[in-house]
Amino acid sequence: MKEHIFASYTNKETFEKITDYSCINQMWSEAAANYGDRVALVDGQDYTFAQLDKMVASFRALLTQKGVKPGDVVGVYLPNCMEFAKAYLAITTM
């Protein structure tokens, strides 16, 4: 959904590169595949997309092992940190 309001925050060339995704899973998969060696998150240290993707996959596997299924409600109580990003991505990409 490229609404015109977003165009005011960047130049036309950059705005035209914006991709619409149907879900977070699609967005994350593409970002991890295309930008693996780039920094995705900084929280006391730099984490690349590839590093974060590996942690997300590991946490997703743990959740699955514990019986969490797509569509289940999962509570997350964490500060704004790498662990929150990892948990959020693992849960929303199940």
Disulfide bonds with the S-S distance in Angstrom:
none
